[in-house]
Amino acid sequence: MATVAFLGLGIMGAPMAVNLVHAGFAVVGWNRTLSKAAPVQEAGGSVAKTPAEAVEGADYILSILDSGPVVREVFFDSGAIDHMKSGAVFIDMASIPPKMAQAHAALLKERGVGHLDAPVSGGSFGAAEGSLAIMAGGEKADFDRAEAEGVFKPMGRASYIGPAGSGQIAKLANQVMVAVNISGVAQALLLASAGGADPAQIPEALSGVTATAVSCRNMADA
């Protein structure tokens, strides 16, 4: 099995890394707050004290950090990039600007390191259940290699979108669709309420028909 470094062990990252451990990967985790790495260690993974130590010798370097600037700080400004071995693949699962993802891909290519921008959708539940939607941009060969070695499977379903930055663009498209969906559901429930109907009953009444959506159920629950 390939060795995996996983940096960023928060609400999303910790269960994703644990799922990789359970799938048989040798996982080295890192997080700014080391106590958050406990689930990975308890599952059978190991924990590094620094980003450089985590990425040393790893075949795949995965991360899900807060933002683009944090990704740059942790991997590039800290010098961790100098400890990535040639032939490794960096899979950035954070949601960052597409142009920043493209810049990171170019920097890593100069070092002989592959790069996939692979943001996710599915929330903490999807992270825990291993059912995330993973949208990947970058070199197709790097994506195919990660797929063949089963790196994505413990975390969810991965789709190849296109060249560097495409994964981030797909995530933006996803967010637009979610926002439009939520707005439409809100208007529909307001309409139901204004007409004297109980909006809490609408999701149940529409169960199994086209108008039903996860956002509809979630808003009714709220």
C-alpha positions as CSV (number, residue, x, y, z in Angstrom):
1,M,0.0,0.0,0.0
2,A,1.1,3.6,-0.7
3,T,2.2,5.8,2.1
4,V,-0.1,8.8,2.8
5,A,0.6,12.1,4.6
6,F,-2.6,13.8,5.7
7,L,-2.4,17.4,6.9
8,G,-5.4,19.2,8.4
9,L,-7.2,16.9,10.9
10,G,-10.2,19.0,11.7
11,I,-13.9,18.1,11.4
12,M,-13.4,16.9,7.9
13,G,-9.8,15.8,7.8
14,A,-9.7,13.5,10.8
15,P,-12.4,11.1,9.7
16,M,-11.1,11.1,6.1
17,A,-7.6,10.2,7.4
18,V,-9.1,7.5,9.7
19,N,-10.9,6.0,6.8
20,L,-7.6,5.8,4.9
21,V,-6.0,4.0,7.9
22,H,-8.8,1.5,8.0
23,A,-8.4,0.9,4.3
24,G,-4.8,-0.2,5.0
25,F,-2.8,2.9,4.0
26,A,0.2,3.9,6.2
27,V,-1.0,7.3,7.2
28,V,1.1,10.1,8.8
29,G,-1.1,12.9,10.1
30,W,-0.3,16.5,11.1
31,N,-2.4,19.3,12.6
32,R,-1.5,22.6,14.1
33,T,-3.3,21.5,17.3
34,L,-1.8,18.1,17.9
35,S,-4.6,16.9,20.1
36,K,-6.9,16.8,17.0
37,A,-4.6,14.1,15.6
38,A,-5.6,11.7,18.3
39,P,-8.3,9.8,16.2
40,V,-5.7,9.1,13.5
41,Q,-3.2,7.7,16.1
42,E,-5.9,5.7,17.8
43,A,-6.9,4.1,14.4
44,G,-3.3,3.0,13.9
45,G,-1.8,5.9,12.0
46,S,1.2,8.0,13.2
47,V,1.5,11.7,13.9
48,A,4.2,14.1,12.8
49,K,5.3,17.3,14.6
50,T,5.8,19.4,11.5
51,P,4.5,19.5,7.9
52,A,8.0,18.7,6.6
53,E,8.2,15.6,8.8
54,A,4.7,14.5,7.7
55,V,5.4,14.7,3.9
56,E,8.9,13.2,4.0
57,G,8.9,10.1,1.8
58,A,5.1,10.0,1.3
59,D,3.7,8.7,-2.0
60,Y,0.6,10.9,-1.6
61,I,0.2,14.1,0.3
62,L,-3.4,15.0,1.1
63,S,-4.6,18.0,2.9
64,I,-7.9,19.8,3.7
65,L,-6.9,23.1,5.2
66,D,-8.9,26.3,5.9
67,S,-8.0,28.4,2.8
68,G,-5.6,29.0,0.0
69,P,-3.3,31.2,2.1
70,V,-3.1,28.5,4.8
71,V,-2.2,25.9,2.1
72,R,0.6,28.2,0.9
73,E,1.9,28.8,4.4
74,V,1.8,25.1,5.5
75,F,3.4,23.6,2.3
76,F,5.3,26.3,0.6
77,D,6.3,29.1,3.0
78,S,7.3,26.5,5.7
79,G,9.6,24.7,3.3
80,A,7.7,21.5,3.4
81,I,7.8,21.4,-0.4
82,D,11.5,20.7,-0.1
83,H,10.8,17.5,1.7
84,M,8.3,16.0,-0.9
85,K,9.9,13.3,-2.9
86,S,10.0,13.4,-6.6
87,G,7.1,11.4,-8.0
88,A,4.8,12.1,-5.1
89,V,1.3,13.5,-5.7
90,F,-0.1,16.3,-3.7
91,I,-3.9,16.2,-3.4
92,D,-5.3,19.5,-2.1
93,M,-8.8,18.9,-0.9
94,A,-9.3,22.4,0.5
95,S,-11.6,24.9,-1.3
96,I,-9.3,27.6,-2.7
97,P,-9.3,30.0,-5.7
98,P,-8.7,28.2,-9.0
99,K,-5.8,30.4,-9.9
100,M,-4.1,29.7,-6.7
101,A,-4.5,25.9,-7.3
102,Q,-2.9,26.4,-10.8
103,A,0.0,28.3,-9.2
104,H,0.6,25.5,-6.7
105,A,0.5,22.9,-9.5
106,A,3.1,24.8,-11.4
107,L,5.4,25.2,-8.4
108,L,5.2,21.5,-7.6
109,K,5.7,20.4,-11.2
110,E,9.1,22.2,-11.1
111,R,10.0,19.8,-8.2
112,G,8.7,16.7,-10.0
113,V,5.7,16.4,-7.7
114,G,2.2,15.9,-9.1
115,H,-0.8,18.0,-8.0
116,L,-4.5,17.5,-8.0
117,D,-6.9,20.2,-6.7
118,A,-9.7,18.0,-5.3
119,P,-12.2,19.8,-3.2
120,V,-15.0,17.9,-1.7
121,S,-18.7,18.1,-1.0
122,G,-20.7,16.1,1.5
123,G,-19.9,17.7,4.9
124,S,-18.8,16.1,8.0
125,F,-21.3,13.3,7.6
126,G,-19.9,12.4,4.2
127,A,-16.4,12.6,5.6
128,A,-17.2,10.1,8.3
129,E,-19.2,7.8,6.1
130,G,-16.6,7.9,3.2
131,S,-19.3,9.2,0.8
132,L,-17.8,12.5,-0.2
133,A,-18.1,13.8,-3.8
134,I,-14.5,14.6,-4.8
135,M,-13.9,16.9,-7.8
136,A,-10.4,16.6,-9.2
137,G,-8.4,18.9,-11.5
138,G,-4.8,18.4,-12.7
139,E,-2.9,15.9,-14.8
140,K,-5.1,13.0,-15.8
141,A,-2.1,10.6,-15.2
142,D,-1.9,11.7,-11.6
143,F,-5.7,11.2,-11.1
144,D,-5.6,7.7,-12.8
145,R,-2.7,6.7,-10.6
146,A,-4.4,7.7,-7.4
147,E,-7.6,6.0,-8.6
148,A,-5.7,2.8,-9.4
149,E,-4.0,2.7,-6.0
150,G,-7.4,3.2,-4.3
151,V,-6.5,6.5,-2.6
152,F,-9.9,8.2,-3.2
153,K,-12.2,5.2,-2.5
154,P,-12.1,5.2,1.3
155,M,-13.1,8.9,1.3
156,G,-15.8,8.8,-1.4
157,R,-16.4,9.0,-5.2
158,A,-13.8,10.9,-7.2
159,S,-14.5,12.5,-10.7
160,Y,-11.8,13.9,-13.0
161,I,-13.0,17.3,-14.2
162,G,-10.0,18.6,-16.2
163,P,-6.7,20.5,-16.0
164,A,-5.3,22.3,-12.9
165,G,-7.9,24.5,-11.3
166,S,-10.9,22.5,-12.7
167,G,-11.7,20.8,-9.4
168,Q,-12.0,24.2,-7.7
169,I,-14.2,25.5,-10.6
170,A,-16.5,22.4,-10.1
171,K,-16.7,23.2,-6.4
172,L,-17.7,26.8,-7.2
173,A,-20.4,25.5,-9.6
174,N,-21.6,23.1,-6.8
175,Q,-21.9,26.1,-4.4
176,V,-23.9,28.1,-7.0
177,M,-26.3,25.2,-7.5
178,V,-26.7,24.7,-3.7
179,A,-27.4,28.4,-3.2
180,V,-30.0,28.5,-6.0
181,N,-31.6,25.3,-4.6
182,I,-31.8,26.7,-1.1
183,S,-33.2,30.0,-2.3
184,G,-35.9,28.1,-4.3
185,V,-36.8,25.9,-1.4
186,A,-37.1,28.9,0.9
187,Q,-39.4,30.6,-1.5
188,A,-41.6,27.5,-1.9
189,L,-41.9,27.0,1.9
190,L,-42.8,30.7,2.3
191,L,-45.5,30.3,-0.3
192,A,-46.9,27.3,1.5
193,S,-46.9,29.1,4.8
194,A,-48.6,32.2,3.3
195,G,-51.3,30.0,1.9
196,G,-52.0,28.4,5.2
197,A,-50.2,25.1,4.8
198,D,-47.8,23.8,7.4
199,P,-44.3,24.1,5.7
200,A,-42.9,21.4,8.0
201,Q,-45.2,18.9,6.2
202,I,-44.1,19.8,2.7
203,P,-41.0,17.6,2.5
204,E,-43.0,14.6,3.7
205,A,-45.8,15.3,1.2
206,L,-43.4,15.6,-1.7
207,S,-41.3,12.6,-0.7
208,G,-40.3,10.6,-3.8
209,V,-41.2,13.4,-6.3
210,T,-38.9,15.6,-8.4
211,A,-39.3,18.7,-6.1
212,T,-37.9,16.9,-3.1
213,A,-34.3,17.7,-2.3
214,V,-31.9,17.3,0.6
215,S,-32.0,21.1,1.1
216,C,-35.8,21.0,1.4
217,R,-35.6,18.4,4.2
218,N,-32.8,20.2,6.0
219,M,-34.6,23.5,6.0
220,A,-37.8,21.9,7.3
221,D,-35.8,20.3,10.1
222,A,-34.3,23.7,11.0
